[in-house]
């Protein structure tokens, strides 16, 4: 078999390194502010003052008081986080990665706040209802309910959540559509459609995804991808996504998340008992002033597990890449797509070892290209 000359991976530009370094520090600062807010609310007792204010505003209606507390907590968090969000918006414009106007960005932020408020309210209402009705086993029941909600959101996201922020329409390129559907069928998955994702209205970055579960499973291709990539490159990108289906990564990730979530709820239960019975921080476990403590437990646990979860994700991505190599006629379109995506999205191809270990859910692009080249030489 004769292989074409493979496009070598390009080095990171100074612009790419600066952009990603600023993004990392922005994320760290945003995390620190959010973490600090939770600590301050608990250490000063202000969370109790917010609870009292919510109860007075709700005229002692417990459920409405929970909602008011969640609303206040989210508004404070949003006010503190908005400067970082706005700086991120300006940063993408500075590096020519965004088309979004300020008014559109502001409207998206408002929609995100509303959706977050709805989800957070539903979760908080369920948690504290369970604590009141089943104080001994609330965490086990909450774990089961949480898993159900997670699966439901995965199913609804492509048809309910995504269209709130972006426009989608059926792909008109029938030949490309046919190729992608055939590729999906070979992978053993049935998609409900191939859609053009109008990403260019807000961003100059490119992306593609296989989204949804069951009846909502669909392929979405950003118009920025369709306009700048060949059909072979797009097929290679999707073949990688289908590799996740073939290796059952979604199902495996659900089991991993189920185990972590079960441990997280157990830990939250233990911490709440300690706070109520040993430290007298709250009168009862169903005192919703302890919500910052629950969020703090979740935040710390997520942070401690992040390197391990990212390592697991990188393992899955390498498996998906391997499936791509096996499914396409040549690895050259995969390599050229990786290089073009890195250039278009200003992604780092060669991040430092600690950055990749701690923060990256995908292997470095240089490693993915090297794996493709090694596959080409051995086959």
N, C-alpha and C positions, 0 to 999 in steps of 0.2 A: 504493500500500500504506500502510495506516494503522498506525503503531506505537504501542504502549502507552507511557505515561510510564515512563521508566527510573529505577530507584532509584539515586540518586547514591552514590558511594563515600564512606564515612565516614572521618573523621580518626582517626589513632591515639590511643588513650587513654594517659594517663600510665602506667597499669598495664601496658599492652602494651609500651611503650618500656622500662620498668624490667625487665620479665621478659626481653625479648630482649637487653638490654644485659648482664644478669647471665649469661644463657646463653652469650653470646659470650665473656665473660671466663673463664667456667668452661671452655669449650672450648680457649681459648688456654692457660690454666694446665695443663690436662690434656695438651695437645700438648707444652708446654715440659717437663713432668716426664718424659714418654716419651722426648723427644729428648735430654734431659739424661742419662737412664739409659744410653742407647746410647753417648753420648760418654764418660761416666765408666767404663763397662765396658771400652772400648777404650783410653782414656788411662791408666788405672791398671793395666791388665793383668789385672783381675779376671776377664775373660772366659776367660783361660787357666787360672786357678784353678778356675773352674766346669767347664771341660772336663776337667781332671785329676780333679776330684771325680766327674764323670759316668763317666769311664773306670774309676775304681776301683770305683764302685758297679755297673758293668756287667760287671766281671771281663774287661775288654778286648774285650767284644762290641761292635763298632763301631755297629751299628744301634741296639742298646739304649742305648748311650751317647748317641747323637744324641737319642733320645727323652728320656732323663733331662735332658740339657742344655736341650732345648726346654721341658720341664716346669718346670725351675728358672727359666728366663727368663720364662715366662708367669706363674708364681706371684709373682715379684718385681714384675713389671709390674702384676699385679692388686692386690697389696698397696698399691703406690704410687698406683694409680688409683682404688681403692675409695672414699676420702674424697670425691673429685670426683663419682663415680657416686652416692654416697649423698646428697650435697648436691643433685644434680640431681633425685633422687627426692623429697626434701623440698621442693625449689623448686616442683615441679609441684603438690604438695599445698597449698603456701602460696598459690598462685594458682588453686586450685580447678580444676586440669586433670587430676587423677588420682584414680582410685577404688582403686588398688592398695594392698593391705595390705603391711606390712613383710615378713611371712613369704613372701608370694607374690613380692615383689621379690627377696628373698634367694634363693629357689628359681630364679627366672629368671636371676639372676647366676651361680648354680652351673651351670645348664644351658648358658649362654653360654660359660662357661669350658671346660666339657667339649667342646662342639662346636668351639670355637676350638683346643683342644689337639689334637683329632683332625685338623682341617684343617691346622694348623701342622706337626704331626708328619708327615703324608703329604707335604706340600710339601718339608719339610726332608730327609726320607729320600730323596725322588726327586732333589733337587738334589745332595746329596752322593754319592749313588750314581752319578749322571751325571758328576760331577767326577772320581770315581775311575776310572770306566771309559772316559771320553772327555774328558780334560782340555782338549783343543783345541777341541772343538765342543760342549761341554756346554751352553753358553748358547743355542745355536740349537735344540738338542733340547728343552731346558727351556722355551723359548718356545712351541714347538709343543704340548708337553704341557700347559702352563699354559692355553693357549687352549682345548684340549679340556676341561680341568677347569672352566673358566669357563662354557662352554656347558652342560656336564653339571649344574653347580650351578643354573643358570638354569632348567633343566628340572625338577630335583628339588625346588627350593625350595617350590613351592606344595603338593606332596604329601608331602614329608618334613620340611622344616625349619619352615615356618610352623605346622603343627599341634602342634609341640613347645611352642609358646608361646601359641597361641590355639585356640579352638574354632571350627569351621566347620560349617555345615549348609546344605542346599539352600534357596534362597529360596522362600518359600511364596506370595509375592505373584505370582500367575500373570500378571496383566496387565502389571505392571512387567517381569517376566521376559521376556514376549513382546516388549515394546517394545525392551528392551536387546538381545535376540538379533537382531531385525530390523535394528536400528541397526548391529550388528556385521556382519551379512551384507552390508549396503549398503557397509560399509567394506572388504569383501573378506576378512574374517577369520572363521574358524570357532571358536567357543568351545565348550569341553566342559562348560560348566555355569555357572550363576550362584549364588553362595554368599553366605549371610549370615555376616558376620565378627563374632564376639562380642568387639568391642573394649571395650565398656562395662565388662567385668569388671575392666579395668585402667586405662582412660583415659576422659576425657570429651571428648577430641578426636574429630574426624570424618575419615574418609578413604575412598577407594575406589581400586581398581587393576585393571588388566588384567595378569595375571601368567602366567608360564610360557611354554614354547615347544612348538609342535607339539601332541602328545597331552595335554600338561598345561596348555594355554592355558585360562584361566578368568577370570571376572569375580568380584571379591570386593567386597562392600559392607558397610561397618561398620554395626552396628546403631545407632550414634549418628548415622549419616547417614540411615538408613531412618526413624528415629523423628522427625527434625526437619526433613526436607527434602521438598519436593513431588516427585512423579514427574518433572515437567518439569525441575526442578533436578538431580535425579539423572541424568536422560538427558543434560543438558548437560555434567555432570562426566564421564560416560563418553564422550561424543562427543569431548571433548578427549583422553582417553586413546587412543581409536581413531585420532585424528589422528596419533599417533606411529607406528601401524602403517601407515597410508596413505602417510606420507612415508618409510617404511622407516628410521625413526630407530634402531631396535634393530640392524638390519644395519649401518647406517652407523657406529653407536657401536662395534660389534664391530671394524670395520675400523680406526677411530681408535684404539681400545684396543690392537689388534694391533700397530699401528705404534709406539705409545708403549712397549708392553711389549718389543718387539724392541729398541728403542733402550735401554731400561732394562737388559735382560739384557746387551747389548753393553757398556754403561757399567760394569755390575757386574763383568764379566769384566776390563775394563781396570783398574779400581780394585783388584781382588783381585791381579792380576799386579803392580801397583805396590807394594801392601802386602807381598807375599811376596818379590819380587825386589829391590826398591829399599830398602824400609824394614825388611825382616826381622821384620815383626810376627808372621808365622805361618810354620810350617815348610813347609807345602804349601797349595795352594788348597782341598784337601779337609779341612783342619783346621777342624772345625765351630766352633771358637772364633771364627771370622771371621763367624759369623752376624749379630752386631750390626752389622758393617760393611755387609753386604748389606742389612739392614733400613734402615740409615742412608741408603744410596744411594737406595733406593726412596722413603724419606720426603722427602728433599731434592728429588728429581725431582718427586714429586707436589705438593709445596708450590710449586715454581717454575711448574709447569704449571697450577695451580689456577685462576688468573684466566682463562687462555685456555680451559680446559675448561668453566668456568662460563659464559663468554661463548657458547661453542658450544651449551651446554645451553639457555641463554636463547633463542637463535635457534630451536632445535627447539621450545621451548615456545610461542613466538609462532606458528610454523607450525601446531602442534597446535590452538592457540586459533582460528586462522583456519579450520581445517577444521571446528571446532565451530560457528562462526558460519554456515558454509555448510550445515551438516547439520541444524540445529534450526530450528523454525518462527519463533522469536523469540530475540533475544539477552538479553532481560530475565531469563529463568531463570538464564542464565550469570552475569549481573551480580549478581543477588540471592544466588546460591550462593557467589560469590567473597566477597561482603561477610559472609555468614553464616559461612563457613569461617574467615575472618580473625578474626571476633569469637569464635567458638567455640574456635579454636586459639591465640588471642592472638598471631596473626601480625602482623608489621609491614606496613602497607599502603604506607608511604612511608619506606623505609629511606634512610639517607644514601647519597650516590653511591658512596663508597668501600666501604661495607659491601655494597652490591649488586654492585659490580664484583668484589670479592674473594671474597665468601662465598656469594652467592645463585645457585642453579642455576635459579631461576625469575625472570621479570621482576617488578618491584614490582606489587602488586595495582592500584594507581592507574593504572599504565600498561596493564595488561590490561583494566581497565574502560574506559579511554579508547579503546583499540583497538576494543572492542565497540561503544561509542557511535558512533565514527566509521563503523564498518561499518553500523550501523543507519541512520545519516543518509544514507549513500551508496547504500543499497539500499531 
